[in-house]
Amino acid sequence: MIRTYTFLALLLTATASLAQTATTQAPPPAASASTPAAPAAAARQPQAKTKEEFDAYNAAASKTDAAQMEAAADEFAQKFPNSELKELLYVRTMSIYQQQNNSAKVIATGRKAIELNPTNPVPLVAVASALVMDTRENDMDRDSRYAEAGKDAKAGLDNVDTGLQIPPGIPPESVAAAKANLRSISYDSLGVIAMNKKDYAAAEQNFQQAADLMKSQPDAVVYLRLSVAQDNQGKYPQALDSANKAVQYAPEGSAEKNLAKQQQDRLQKLITEKAPSAAPTAQPH
């Protein structure tokens, strides 16, 4: 889930500004019949209703320990049950757990944020990614977890343009990069689900879209998964091309690099010999 840090860093560093003007901003004037329709915009920014609420939010948001922030978020939610800022605290908590690679807690806190706002693509995409990465073949709830992940990933895609809470002052190019990142991770999650269901054509389509969205910051794991999906369909030249990219972009000495080289060597031999070979490399988790 490393790539999720990009958009979370963009959005969460400015989270406080979403609430700071809560007690000073006046409501916008009502539109008249002659007022032109406004273009589609991002979601309205959550705001505090009182100074007490805002101060309590700041106190909770200042926590740096994930467990402490989660407890503070729960306490804030109980004290201010109608606050619009509850969601922000759970998303911030989720981001800290993400940095710790604590998938179970990402899922738990992300679900709380989704329950409060089912159109915010940030927790939707993060929970989908955590679910697919944390689900194993023999898990009793495997199908239900994949169903939830697929639903969240698709909802994330549907709401990227309208549900993203963008603080003032964020450069348009940074917003565009964050949206591309969100979409890429969503397609990657859908690809993993399809791969595990042995729907390799759908997996290839989703991984290709994930890769195309992040050409400026290519992800070796996405290309490796794309190679495996193509490999399983007998598309060996295409699979080799994807494996070559995985080798190119993977950090030296990483597990991804080793797996990509194994896939690359296998496909090169397979194409040269034009004969059946060993099973494709397992997709990386």
C-alpha positions in Angstrom: 0.0 0.0 0.0 3.0 2.3 -0.4 1.4 4.3 -3.2 -1.5 5.3 -1.0 0.9 7.5 1.0 1.0 10.0 -1.9 -2.6 11.1 -1.9 -3.0 10.7 1.9 0.0 13.0 2.4 -1.5 15.5 0.0 -4.9 15.5 1.6 -4.1 15.0 5.3 -1.4 17.6 5.7 -4.1 20.1 5.0 -6.9 18.4 6.9 -6.9 21.0 9.7 -7.7 23.7 7.2 -11.0 22.0 6.4 -12.2 22.9 9.9 -10.3 26.1 10.7 -12.7 28.4 9.0 -15.8 26.6 10.4 -16.8 29.4 12.8 -16.0 32.3 10.5 -17.3 31.3 7.1 -20.7 32.6 6.1 -23.0 30.4 4.1 -22.9 31.0 0.3 -25.7 33.2 -1.1 -28.7 31.4 -2.5 -28.6 30.9 -6.3 -31.1 33.0 -8.3 -32.9 32.0 -11.4 -30.3 34.0 -13.4 -27.3 32.5 -11.7 -25.4 30.2 -14.1 -25.1 26.6 -13.0 -21.8 25.9 -11.3 -19.5 23.1 -12.7 -19.2 19.8 -10.8 -16.9 20.4 -7.8 -15.3 18.3 -5.1 -17.2 17.4 -1.9 -18.0 20.2 0.5 -15.4 20.6 3.2 -16.4 19.3 6.7 -16.5 22.1 9.3 -16.9 22.5 13.0 -20.0 24.1 14.4 -18.6 25.5 17.6 -15.2 26.5 19.0 -15.5 23.7 21.6 -15.9 21.2 18.8 -13.0 22.6 16.9 -10.7 22.6 19.9 -11.6 19.0 20.7 -11.0 18.1 17.1 -7.5 19.7 17.1 -6.7 17.9 20.4 -7.6 14.6 18.9 -5.9 15.3 15.6 -2.6 16.2 17.3 -2.1 12.6 18.4 0.8 10.9 16.6 0.3 7.4 18.0 -2.2 5.4 16.0 -3.9 3.7 19.0 -4.1 7.0 20.9 -5.6 8.8 17.9 -8.1 6.0 17.4 -9.2 6.2 21.0 -9.4 10.0 20.7 -11.5 9.7 17.5 -13.9 7.4 19.3 -14.2 9.7 22.3 -14.7 12.7 19.9 -17.4 10.8 18.1 -19.3 10.1 21.3 -19.0 13.7 22.6 -19.9 15.2 19.2 -22.2 12.7 17.5 -23.4 15.2 14.9 -20.0 16.5 14.0 -18.8 16.5 10.4 -15.2 16.2 11.6 -15.5 12.6 12.9 -14.8 11.3 9.5 -11.5 13.3 9.2 -10.2 11.8 12.5 -10.9 8.3 11.4 -9.2 8.9 8.0 -6.2 10.4 9.8 -6.0 7.4 12.1 -6.3 5.1 9.1 -3.4 6.8 7.4 -1.1 6.2 10.4 -2.0 2.6 10.5 -1.3 2.5 6.8 2.2 3.7 7.3 2.7 0.9 9.8 1.3 -1.6 7.3 -1.3 -2.6 9.8 -4.0 -3.8 7.4 -6.4 -5.0 10.0 -6.5 -1.5 11.6 -6.7 0.2 8.2 -9.8 -1.8 7.5 -11.3 -1.2 10.9 -10.8 2.6 11.0 -11.5 2.9 7.2 -14.8 1.2 7.6 -15.8 3.7 10.3 -14.9 6.6 8.0 -16.9 5.0 5.1 -19.9 4.5 7.4 -19.9 8.2 8.1 -19.3 9.2 4.5 -19.8 6.5 1.9 -18.7 8.8 -1.0 -15.2 9.7 0.3 -12.8 7.9 -2.1 -9.8 8.0 0.2 -11.1 5.4 2.8 -12.9 3.5 0.1 -9.8 2.9 -1.9 -7.6 2.3 1.2 -10.0 -0.3 2.6 -10.3 -2.1 -0.7 -6.6 -2.3 -1.1 -6.1 -3.5 2.5 -8.8 -6.2 2.1 -7.3 -7.7 -1.1 -3.8 -7.6 0.3 -4.8 -9.2 3.6 -7.0 -11.9 2.2 -5.7 -15.5 1.7 -6.9 -18.4 -0.3 -8.0 -20.4 2.7 -9.8 -17.6 4.6 -13.3 -18.6 5.6 -14.6 -15.2 4.7 -12.6 -14.9 1.5 -15.6 -14.3 -0.8 -17.2 -11.7 1.4 -14.0 -9.8 1.8 -13.4 -9.8 -1.9 -17.0 -8.7 -2.4 -16.6 -5.8 0.0 -13.2 -4.9 -1.6 -14.7 -4.9 -5.1 -17.6 -2.8 -4.0 -15.4 -0.2 -2.2 -12.9 -0.1 -5.2 -15.7 0.6 -7.6 -17.3 3.2 -5.3 -13.9 4.9 -5.0 -13.7 5.1 -8.8 -17.2 6.5 -9.0 -16.6 9.2 -6.4 -13.0 10.4 -7.2 -14.2 13.6 -8.9 -17.2 14.4 -6.7 -16.4 12.9 -3.3 -12.8 14.0 -2.7 -12.4 16.7 0.0 -9.8 19.1 -1.3 -8.5 21.8 1.0 -8.1 25.3 -0.5 -4.7 26.1 -2.0 -3.8 22.6 -3.3 -2.3 23.0 -6.8 -4.4 21.5 -9.6 -1.6 19.3 -10.7 -1.3 17.8 -7.2 -5.0 17.1 -7.2 -4.8 15.5 -10.6 -1.9 13.3 -9.4 -3.9 12.3 -6.3 -6.9 11.3 -8.3 -4.8 9.3 -10.7 -3.2 7.5 -7.7 -6.6 6.7 -6.3 -7.9 5.4 -9.6 -4.7 3.3 -10.1 -5.0 1.6 -6.7 -8.7 0.9 -7.3 -8.0 -0.8 -10.6 -5.1 -2.7 -9.0 -7.4 -4.0 -6.3 -10.0 -5.1 -8.9 -7.2 -6.8 -10.8 -6.1 -8.8 -7.7 -9.7 -9.9 -7.1 -10.1 -11.0 -10.7 -6.7 -12.8 -10.6 -7.7 -14.8 -7.5 -10.9 -15.8 -9.2 -8.8 -16.9 -12.2 -10.5 -14.4 -14.5 -7.2 -13.5 -16.1 -8.7 -11.4 -18.9 -10.4 -9.1 -16.4 -7.3 -9.0 -14.3 -5.2 -8.0 -17.3 -7.6 -5.2 -18.2 -7.6 -3.8 -14.6 -3.8 -4.1 -14.1 -3.2 -2.4 -17.5 -5.4 0.5 -16.5 -3.6 0.8 -13.1 -0.3 0.9 -14.9 -1.4 3.4 -17.5 -2.6 5.8 -14.8 0.8 5.9 -13.1 3.2 6.1 -16.0 4.9 9.1 -14.3 5.5 7.0 -11.2 5.5 3.4 -12.4 4.9 0.6 -9.9 6.9 -2.6 -10.4 4.3 -4.8 -8.6 1.5 -3.7 -10.9 3.6 -4.6 -13.9 4.5 -8.0 -12.4 0.9 -8.7 -11.7 0.0 -7.7 -15.3 2.7 -10.1 -16.6 1.3 -13.0 -14.6 -2.2 -12.2 -15.9 -0.9 -12.2 -19.5 1.2 -15.3 -18.9 -1.9 -17.2 -17.7 -3.6 -16.4 -21.0 -0.7 -17.5 -23.1 0.2 -14.0 -24.1 3.9 -14.6 -23.7 5.5 -11.7 -25.6 3.2 -9.2 -23.8 3.9 -10.9 -20.5 7.6 -10.6 -21.1 7.3 -7.0 -21.9 5.5 -6.4 -18.6 8.0 -8.5 -16.7 10.8 -6.4 -18.3 9.1 -3.2 -17.0 8.7 -4.8 -13.5 12.5 -5.6 -13.5 13.3 -2.1 -14.6 11.2 -0.3 -12.0 11.7 -2.6 -9.0 14.2 -1.4 -6.4 17.5 -3.3 -6.3 17.5 -6.1 -3.8 13.7 -6.1 -3.2 11.5 -9.1 -3.3 9.7 -7.5 -6.2 12.9 -7.4 -8.2 13.7 -11.1 -7.5 10.2 -12.2 -8.5 10.2 -10.1 -11.6 13.6 -11.5 -12.7 12.2 -15.1 -12.1 9.2 -14.2 -14.3 11.4 -12.6 -16.9 13.8 -15.6 -17.1 11.0 -18.0 -17.3 9.2 -16.2 -20.2 12.5 -15.7 -22.1 13.2 -19.4 -22.0 9.6 -20.2 -22.8 9.5 -18.0 -25.9 13.0 -19.2 -27.0 12.1 -22.9 -26.7 8.5 -22.5 -27.7 7.6 -25.3 -25.3 5.5 -25.6 -22.1 7.4 -24.6 -19.0 6.8 -24.3 -15.3 3.8 -22.6 -13.8 3.7 -18.8 -13.8 5.2 -17.0 -10.9 2.7 -16.5 -8.1 1.3 -12.9 -7.9 3.1 -10.9 -5.3 1.3 -10.0 -2.1 
